[in-house]
């Protein structure tokens, strides 16, 4: 036995000596040229070609590697026998992946390809600003030479698209807010986010089904219209204006749009933004496939119609509701810390200028209770492309609410009661929010809920008829005053006294009457 191990050691020593001798006698350039020649000869007789996709390209992460890893997870979950499991941040789904040095076959347009996940130990690192992982990871794609053009032209683009769709579906949607104005946090982000869990969908949204279908079709055309926007030379974005009385479902519509498309929501609070520069920074930090929302745009900053206001309104429209200078009509920025000096030009550039195209597949949504108070420059196509009127509760919307809250279909209701609801619902002009509250209160007794709703609609319709339509306008004004008071209390109070302004307005009205 000792003689055997001794002979083996002698042989290994001779081989090592020969290898060292060859390295000395044959220069590195000649060895490299010889190896390259052998590879060329081998490639001439093989029908396959190989592509390496490494995890890290230099010091940057290779997006194609992440896309391939996510794409192959859908194939591995079906055919793989040994899998690796991962769960991304802000994701509610577990994804599958190839284990180390495992292989998988995939088919695209009738062409079969082979993927291999190669993991090797990385050699000792030199000094680097960004430490690299201990393991070197990558995918090797083996295809036939005759299929090379098909794979490079279509297959890799297909993988990127599928990976983006899977990432958007698996990742929980987020709701962002600019609570710090335009200032950045320690990571360089001006937005704070929370998971978006709003359950509203177009199926549960109480509005006219025809109008609902029109909006859904428009959203579908937008989401799948990348080639159309590129061909026509337009930025891939679209603007919606939701207007109507309070309580008609404008916020629920936004949530339904986000859930329908799978987009994140950026809730932009203009009163927290100090100037146009901060507004641009916020826009630059938004992601693609997102909805940028500015709610109650007629209340957040002064965007009144220049034709109806004083000439000073056109000079600076970015003051908050409680700004004493803006209320007096001066329109001059005080320059104090926390002051707001957003201009109409800055907001227009935000929605339709050069800065609006620093991303793709984004939707701008504005809401207002008074469309006539907005400047016409904001309302034109290209900024607010589609105007959606959120009306009072109609009979088709009422049937949706009855199904949502009581589980009652049209066939489950008494014909007389159903006919009565149909006759009075348009005359009563009750908002979907008010109808929903009546149904929630009596949801344990369906019959009681429907009868009480019918009585409430009749009562409101009669009051409206007797007063000649003034009751609805009075209630609407009360709601708007409450919302303005609430917004004033939430806004910065420096130099602002809401009660004094209300008293002053009442005194001015009394003087006009006298």
N, C-alpha and C positions, 0 to 999 in steps of 0.2 A: 504493500500500500504506500509505503514511504517512497519507493522507487517511482510509483505512478505520479504522485504529486510533484516529485522532483523533476520528472520529465516534462510535466505540464508547465512548471515554472520556467524551465529552460526554453521551451517553445515560445511562451509569452515574452520572455526576455529578448529572444531573437527577433520576434515580430516588432517589438517596441524599438529595437535598435535599427531595424530596416526602415520603420516609419520615420525615425529621426534622421536617418541617412538620406531618405528621399526628400524630406523637408529642407535639408541642407543643400543637396545637389540640384533640386528643381526649385526655381524661384517661385514666389507666390503668384506672380502674374501668369506664369506658364501653367501652374496648377489650375488657376481660375479659368484660363482659356480652354484648357482640356475639359474641365467640368462643363463649361458652357457648350462645348462641341458635342459632348455626350448628350446633354439635354436637348439640343437641336435635333440630333439623330433620333432620340427617343420620341420627340414630338412629331417627327415626320411619319412615324409608323403607328402612332396612337390616334384614335378618333375622338379623343376627349380634350377639353381645355379646362383650366382651373382658375378660379378667382378667389382671392383672399379678402375677407372683410374683417378688419381688426377692430377691437373695442375702442382703442384710443389711437387717434391719428395725430401723431406728434404729442401735443399737450392737450388737445381738445378731444372731447367725446365724439365718437363717430355716430351720427344719428342713424345712418343706415344699419349699423350693427343692432341698435336698440329696436329698430323697425323689424328687422329679420327675426330677432328673438321673440318679439310680440306676435308676429305673423305666424311663426312656426308653432307657437303655443296652441293655436286652434287645431293644428294637424296632430300635434303630439298627444293632446288630450283624448284623441280617438284611437290612434294606432300605437302609441308608445307603451312600453312595458315597464320602464323605469323613468320617472319624471322628477324634475325639480319644481318646487312650488314657491311662488313669490307673491307678495301683495304690496302694491305701490302706495305711496303716501296719498291720502285723500281718496282712496279707492275702496269700494265695498266688495270687489270681486277678487278672487284668487286666480292667478294665471299660471299655466303650466309651461314648462320649458325643457329643452334637451339637457341631459346630464353631460358631464365631462366626457369628451371624446366619443360621443354617440352620433349615430347617423340617422337620416330620415329621407325618404323619397317623397317628392311632391310633383304634381302634374299641373301644367299650365298650357291651355290651348292644344292639348294632345301631346305635349312635349314633357318627358319625364326628366327631372333633375335630381341630383343627390346633394343633400346638405350634410356637412360634418362639423360638429362643434369641437374645436381643438382648444385644449387648455394645457399650457406648459408653464413651468416655473421660470420666472424672470431672472435674468442674471443680476449680479450685484449692481446696484444703482450708483451712479456718480451724483454729485450735487445737483439738485433740481429745485426750482421754485415751487413745483407742484409734485409731491411724492406720488409715485406710480404704484399700482397694486402689485402684490407679490406674484400674482399669477398673470400670465399673458393669455388673453382670451380672444378668440376669433372664430368666424365661420368660413369654411371653404365650400365654394359652389362648384360642382362638377357638371358640365354640360357637354353635349356633342358639338363639334365644330360647326356642323351645318346649321345648328340652332342658335348660333352666337348672336346674330342680328336680332332675332325675335326676343331673346332673353334680355339683351342690353337695352333694347328700345321700349319694350312693354312690360316685361316681367318685374323689373325692379321698381318701376313707377307704380305698378299694381300693388306691390308689397307695401310701399310707402302709404298709399291711399288706404289700404285695408288696415294697416297698423294705426293710422290716425283715427279711423272710425272706431276701432276696438278700444283705443285709449280713451276716446270721448265717451263711449258707452260704459266702460268699466269705472271711470273716474267720477266721483260724486261732483255734481255741479256746485259752484261756489258763488257766494254773494259778496261783492266787494263794496267798500265804502271809503271815502276820503275824509276820515274824521280828523286827520292832521292837516287838512288843507292840501297844499302841494309839497309839504316837507317830506323828506325821506327818512326811513327807519335805518337801523344798523345794517340791513341787507341791501339798502338802496332802493326800497320799494315805497311808493307813496300810498299804496292801497292796503287796507286791512280786510281780511276775508273770514267768513264763517261758512259752514256747509249750507247749501241751499236745499231746503226740504219742503218747499211749498207744494202742496198736492194738486194745485189747479191744473186742469187739462182742458182742451177744447171740447171734450165730451161732456164735462161738468159745467162748462161756462154757459151762463144764462144769457143768451142773445139770439138774434134771428139766425136760424140755421143757414139761410142763403148767404147772409153776410159773413157768417163764420166760415163757410166753405170757400168763399172768395178770398178771405185772409189766409187760410191754410194753403190754398193753391198758390197764392203770391209768395208765401214763405218757401214753399217747395221749389218754385222756379228760381228764387234767389239762391237757396242753398246749393242747387245743382247748376248754377249759371256761371261758373268760373270761365269757361271758354267763351261764353257770350260776352261777358264784361271785357275780357281781353280783346276780343275781336272788334268790339265797338269803341275801345279806348276809354272806357269809364272805370272809375275806381269801384272795386267790389264792395259796395256798401249800399244800404237802403235806409230811408228815414220814414218813420210812422208818427203820426200825430193822433193821439187819442183824446177826444174832447167830449164834454157832456157834463151833466149835473153831478154833484158828489154822490157816491154810493152806487154808481152804475156799472162798476166792475172794471175800472181802468187798470188797477194794480193786478187784479186776477188775470186780466188779458196778458199782461207782461209775463206773469209767471207761466201761463199756458204756452206762450210763445217760446220761452226758455226750455220748458219741458218737452215741447214738440220737436225742437231743433237740437236739443242737447247742448245749449250754449250756456256759458257763465253770464252773470249779470253784474254790471258795474253801476252802482247807484251813485250818481254824481250830485253832490250837494254844493250848488253854486255859491251859497252864502259862506262856505268855508274856503273858497278860492279867492285869493287876494287880487290877482292880476292876470292878464292874458298869458304871460310867460308860464305861470303855474298851471294854467289850463292846458297849455301845450304839453307840459311835462306829464300831466296826468294821462293825456291821450296817448303819448308815446309809450307809456307803461301798461297799456291795455293789451290784451292778447287777441289773436284772431279767434273766430268763432265765438263771438261775445255780443251781448246786448248792452249798449250804453244808455242809461235811463236818466232823464231829467224830469222829475215829477213836479207838478204845479209850477210850471215855468213862469206863469204870470204872477206868481206870488214870491218865488225865491229871490228874484232880482227884478228891477224895473225894466220890463220889456214891452212897455205900452206902445200902442200904435202912434208913430210920430205924426201922422196926419191929424190925430185927435188931440195930441198933447201940445205942450209949449215947445218953442224952438230949442230950448235948452235940453230937452229930452234926448236929442240926437247926439249931443256932445259926449255924454257919459251915461250909460244905462245900467251900470253894474252895481249900483248901491243896494244895500239890503233894505228890506221893508221898513226897518226901524231907524234908518239913517235920517237924522233931522235935516241935513242939507238936501237930501233927495226929496224928502217930503215937501220941503219949501220950494223945490223946483230949481235949485241952483245947479245941480248936476256936476259939482266940482268935488274931486276927491280931497279928503282932508289930509291924507298922507299919514294918519296915525296908524300905529301898529294894529293889525287886524282889520283895517279898512278894506273895502272892496271896490276895485276900480276896473272891473271887467267891462269892456266896451262891446257894442253891438257888432263891430267889425271883428273883434276877437272871437265872439261866439259863432259868427258866420264862417270864419276861417276854420273853426273847430269842427263844424259839421260838413262844410263843403269846400274848404280851401285846400292848399297843397298839403297841409299837415293831416288832413283827414284821410289821406291815402297811405299813411305810414304803417299800414297793416292791411289785412284782407278779411273778407267775410265777416263784416261787422254791421250791426244794426243799431241805428239811433232811434230811440223812442222818447217822445215828449208827451206829457199829459198837461191838460189845462181844463179849467171849468168855463173859461171865457175865451173862445177863439178870436172874438172881435177885439180883444185887448192886445193881441200880439202884433208885432210889426209885420207888414206884408213881406218884407225881405226874408223873414224866417219861414214863411208859409209856402214859398214857391217850390216847384219840383226840383229835385237835386238835394234839397235839405229836408223837407217833409214831403216825401213822394206820395204817400198814401194817407189820406185823412179819413179817420174812422170815427163816426159819431156813436158814442155810447149813450143810448136812449133809455127812457124809462122802461119799466118791465112791460113787455108785450105778451100776448097770449102764447106764442111759441116758447118764449123764454120762461113763462110761468109754468108750462108743462115740464120743462127741464128741471126747474126748482122743485116741483112736486115729486119728480122721480128721484132727485138727489136726496132730499130730506125725509120724504115719507115712503119712498119706494113704490109709489103709486103710478102706474101707467095710465094712459088715457082711457083704456077700457075698464079700469078698476073704479073709476069715478061715476057717480050718478049723472045721467044725461042732463037733468035739470040744473044741477049744481055746475056742471061743466059749461053749460050754455050761459048761465048767469055770470060765471067768471069771464067768459069771452066777451060778454056785452059791456062789462064795467071796467075791465082792466086798463083799457086804453084811456078811458075818461078819467080814471082816478089819478093817473100819472104818479104811480108809486115806484120807487126805485127798487131794484133787485135786492139791495141790502135790507130795506124795510120788510120786503116780503119774506126774505130768508129768516129774519128775526122772529116773525110771527110763526113760521113753520118750526123753527128750532124750539120755541117755547112750548109748543103743543105736539112735539114729535111722538110722544108716547100714545097719543090718541089721534089717529089719522082723520076720523070723521070730524072731531072737534076742531082740528087744525084747519081743515078745508072750510068748514062753516064759519069759523071766526075770521078767516082770511076773506071770505066772500062778504061778510058784514063790514069789515074794515074797508074794503074796496068800494062798497056801496056808499058808506058814510063819507069817504073822502071825495067820491065823485059828486055826491049831492052838495057837499060844502063848496066844492069848486064851481058847480053850476050856479048856486045861489049867489056867490060872490063874483061871478063873472070871470073866473080864472085867476083871481088875485090871491087865493089861499096858497096855491102852489108856489107862486112867486114869492110870497111872504115867507113860507117855510124854507124856500131855497135861499133867500137872503139871510135868514137866521143861521142856517147851516154854514154859509160862506163866512159870516161874521165870526162864528165860533172857530172855524178853521184859521182865519186870519189872526184871531187873538191867540190861538194855540201856537201858530208859527212865530208870532211876535215874541211870545214868552220863551220859545226855544232858541231864538236868534240872540246874538250878543246884545246886551242891554246898554252898552255905553252910549250915552247921549240920547236915550230912547225912553219915552214914557208913554206906553200905549193908551192908558186911561185918559191922559190929558189930550191926546190926539183925537180920541173918540168924542170927548166933550167939545172940543173945538169944532169938529165936523158937525155935531148936533147944533151948536150955536149958530154956525154959518147957515145951516138949513132953515132954522127958525127965522133968521133975518131975511132970507129970501122969501119965505112965506109971508112975512109981515109986509 
